[in-house]
Amino acid sequence: MERAVFLDEVGGPENFELRDHNPGAPGPNDILVRNAAIGLNFIDIYQRKGLYPIAFPAILGQEGAGVVEAVGDDVDTLAPGDRVAYLSGGRAYATTTLCPAAVAAKIPDGVDDEIAAAVFLKGLTAYMLVRDVFALKAHHSCLIYAASGGVGTLLTQWAADIGARVIAVVGSQTKAAAALQNGAADVIVRTKTTSISADVRNLTNGRGVDVVYDSVGAATFEASLDSLALRGHMATYGNASGPVPAVQPLDLARRGSLTLTRPTLFHYATPDRLPDMASALFQMITKGALKPSIGNRFALADIADAHRLLESGDSAGATIITP
C-alpha cells in the first residue's frame, strides 16, 4: 500500500497525518508518478491555514519529480520509465501521485530528480514574473523580496542573467551574502533598515525601480508601492505576512500611474504553454544560469517540521520532501 500525508482540517502543521493511500489507476489523460522528491511551497502553508480554501480531507503538495509508472489510454507524450516533473495542484505529499499528463514535463539529462522537484513550480514562477507579468530587460531595475528563498533565489539569478539591476531584500546578513552571490547588485536587510522605500530611492538616485516582485504581502505592500519609479509595475505574488490591503485605483495614479497585478502561476502555466515554459526553465539550469540551492531535506513523515521551518522565515533556498 502506498502512503500519503493527509490534512483533515484547517490548522497547524500538527494536523498532518501520514497514512495508507491508494491513488488509483490513471484516467485516460493521466499519469501515475512514483515520487523521488517533492517540492515545498508557501501555497501549501496558505492552504493548510485556510487562506486558500480547499476541500477536506486533502493531500497537499503542488509539485514533485519522479518516474512514470503508468499512463492513461490517451497519453502519447509520456511513457512508463520517463523521468518527469509535474504541477499537481495538490496530492504531491505521497509516495505516488496521480496527475494529468498535461501538467508534467520530461526531465532532461543533467538535471537530477531533487533539483527538478525543488525548482519546477518555483522556476516556472520566476519565468512567469520576468517574461510574462513584466518583460524584464537589461535596462530595467527590479526590487526582489525574499531574494534568498526558494523563488527569490531563482528570480534573482534569472533577472541577473537578463542583465537587469537587482536590488534584493533579505532578512539577515547571511542571506545578504547569498543574494549578492546570486547576482544582486545591492541588498537591503529588512531587519536593519527603517525604510525599504527610502533605501531604494537612495540606491536609484531618487528614481525608484521599474518593477517590484513582492512575495511578502501585507507587511511590505506600502513600501513596495513607494519604491516604484514613474509608471512602475508591481507584482504581488505571495502572502507570507498576510494578504495585501485593498487599494484604490486613484492611489495608483497619485503615486505615479503605477500598475499592479496579482498573478497566479496556474493561469500562466496552462497546458498549451507549460511545455515551452518548462523547456526554457530546464535550459536555464543546464546552461548554468540558474543554480538551484536545496537548503533542507525532510522525510515525508516529518512534513510538519518542514512546514514549521518554511513558515519561520529561517529557511534558505528550496526545501524538498523525500518520500
N, C-alpha and C positions, 0 to 999 in steps of 0.2 A: 504493500500500500504506500502511495506517495504521501508527502507531508506538506502542510501549508500553515502559515500564520494567520489566524482569524482574529477579527475585531468585531465584537458583538454590539458595541455601543460607543457613543462619543465619550471621550475622556482622556486620561493619561496613558502613558506607554505601558503601565502595569495591566492594562486591559487586554493586551495581546495574549494569545494562547496558541501554542503550536499543537496541531492535532492532525489526525489522518485526513486525507483528502483524495478523492477520485476526480481528476479533471475531466474525464470522459474522452470520447473519441473525437477527432476533428470533424467539424461540419464540412460542407462542400468547398468552402473558401478558406478554411482554417489550417493552421499547422500546430503540432504539439512539439514543444521545445523542452529538452532536458537542460535545466539551467546550470551553467558553470559559474555564473556570477550575476548578481542583481544590484542595480543602482539604487541609491537612497537619495531622495529629493525632498525639498521643502513642501511640495504639494502633498506628500504623504502626511506630513505633520498637519497641514491645513485640513485635510480630510479627517484625520483622527480627531482633531479638536472641534470639528463641525463647521469650520469656516467655509469649506466647500462641502455641501451636503451630499451624502451617499446613502445607498441602501444597505441595511444590515441583515444578516451577518456579511462581512466584507473581507476580502483578501486585498490588501493594499499593494503598492508597488507599480511603478509606471514603466520600468524598463529593465531589460535583462539581456543576457547573451548566453548562448549555448549551442547545442547540436539538435537539429531537427530529427525527431523520432518517427513522426508520421505526418502525412499531408492529406487534405481532403481531396475528393474526386475531381474538383475543378481547378486545383492548384497545379500550374505548369511552370512556375518561375522558380520553385524551390523543390528540393527532394530530400528524402531521409539521408542523413550524413552531412548535410550542409551546415556550416557554422554560420549563425545569424545573430544579429542584434535586433531588438524589437521594442516598439512602444505598445505596451499592453493596455494602457488606460485603466490599470488595476490588474490584480491577480498574479503579480510577479513574485510576491513573497511566498515562494513554493519551490519544491524540488522539480516540478514540471509545470509548464504554463501553456494553456491553450489560447491562441490569439489569431486574428486574421492575418493571412499571408501578406496582405497589402500594407501592413504596418511593420514589416520585417525587411531587413536588407542583409545580403551576404557580407560577411566579414572578410576583408582581403587578407592575403598572406602578409605577414609583417605586423599585424595588429592582433594581439592576443585577446582572449575572451574577457579577462578582467578589465583591460583598457576599454574594450568596446562597451562593456556594461557601465563603466564609470563615465563614459563621455557621450553615449548616444543621445539621450534626452538633453543633456546639458550642452553638448556641442551643437545639436540642431537648434537649440535655443539661441546660442551665440550666432549661428548662421542667420536665423530669423532677425535678430536685432541689428546686425551690421549690414545685411544685404536687403532685407525686405522692409522692416519697420523704418529704418533710416539708412539710406545707401551711403555708408561711410566711405569717405575718400581721403587721400593722403593730405589734403589741405585742411581737413576738419580737425577740431579738438573735441574730446569727449570726457565726461566725468563718469567713472565706473565705481559703483558701490560694491562692498564685499569682494574686493578685487582679488583676494587670495582664496576665496571659496570655490566651490565646485564649478558653477557657471562663470563666476568672476575671473578665475584663472584663465579659462579658455577664451573668454571675451576680451580680456586684456591682451593675450597673445595674438588673437585674430586681428584686433584693432591695430596693434603694433606692426603686424605683418603687412597690413594695408598701408601703413606709413602715417596713420593719424597720430596726433599727440594725445596721449592718455594721461589724465590726472586720476589717480587711484585713491579711493577711500577705504581704509582698513581699520581694524580695531586694536592693533598693537604694533609695537616697533618691530617685533619679529616678522609679523605679516607684511610690514612695510618693506622689509628686505626682499621678501618673496615677490612682492608686486613689482619692484624695480627689476628683479631678475626676469620677470615675465614680460618686460618691455615698457612699463610705465615710465613716463618722463618725470613725473612728480607724484608724491604721495602725501596724503593728508591722513594723519592718525586721529580717528574720531574722538578718542578719549583724551587727546591732548590739545584740542582746538576749542575755542569758544564760538567760532562761526565758520562753518564749512563754506558758505557762500562768500564770505569776506576773503577767505584764503584763496578761493577760486578766482575772485576778482583780482587779487594781488598777483597771482601767478599768470594772469592773462592781460595784464596792464589795463584792467578795468572792463575789458570787453565781455568776459564770460565765455562759456563753451557752446559749441554748436548743438550738442546733444548730451543728454543725461540718461544713463542707464541705471535705474534705481530699483533694486530688489528689496529694499528695507521697508518701504511703505510709510506708515503714518509718521514715524519719528523724523524722517528726513524730507518729507514732501515739500514743505515750505522752503527749506534750504536748497532743494533741487531746482525749484522754480526760480529762486533768486540767483542761481548760478548760471542761468542761461543768457546767451547773447541775444541781441535783437533778432527776432524771427527764429529763435531757437526751438528745439524739439525735445520733448521729454517723453521717455518710455518708462512707465512704471509697470514692472513685470513681476513683482513679488510683494509679499505682505509679512515679512519676518517680524515686524514690530506692530502688525495690525493693519487693517485696510485704511487706505488714504481717505481724508475727509472729502466731503462734497466740494466742488469748485464751480464758480460761476464763469461762464464763457467771457463775460466782460472783464473779469480779473485777468484772464489770459491776454486780452487786448491791452489792458493797462500795463502789464508787465513787459510788453514789447512784441505784441502779436505772436505769442507763443502757440505752439501746437502741443497737444497732449494725447497720448494713446495708452491703452491698457491691452497689450497683445497677449494672446494665449497660443502656445505652440501648436495645439491640435487644430487650430484654424488655419495654420500655415503648412504644417507637415501632413497635408491631405494625401490620399493615395496617389493622386496624379503628380504630386510634387515631391513626395518623400524619396523616390529613387535618386533624383538629381541632388537633393539636399544631402542625402547620406553619402553619395559619391564624393561630393565636394568636401564633406567633413573628413572622410577617411583619407582623401588626398592631402588635406592639410596635416593630418597626423603622419602619413608615410613620408612626406617631404620634410618633416621636422619643424614645420611652422607652429604646430600645436604640440605641446609636451605635457600630456596629462599627468597629473600627480594624484596618486592614491594615498591619502593620508591615513586612513583607518580601514581595517577589515573586521567584520563581525560574523559569527556563525548565525545561521537562521534562528537558532534557539535564543540568541542574545539580541534580537531585534529591538527590545525595549531599551537596552543600553545604547544602541546606535541612535535611536530617536533622541534620547536624553543628550547625547553629545552634540548632535546636529542642532538641537534647539538651544543649547547653551551658548552657541556662537564661538566655541573654542576649537572647532574643527578647522582644518586647513586642507585644501584640495578636495578630492572626491572621497566619499565613503562607500564601500561596497559590502554586500552581504554574500557569504559563500554558503550554499545550501548544504 
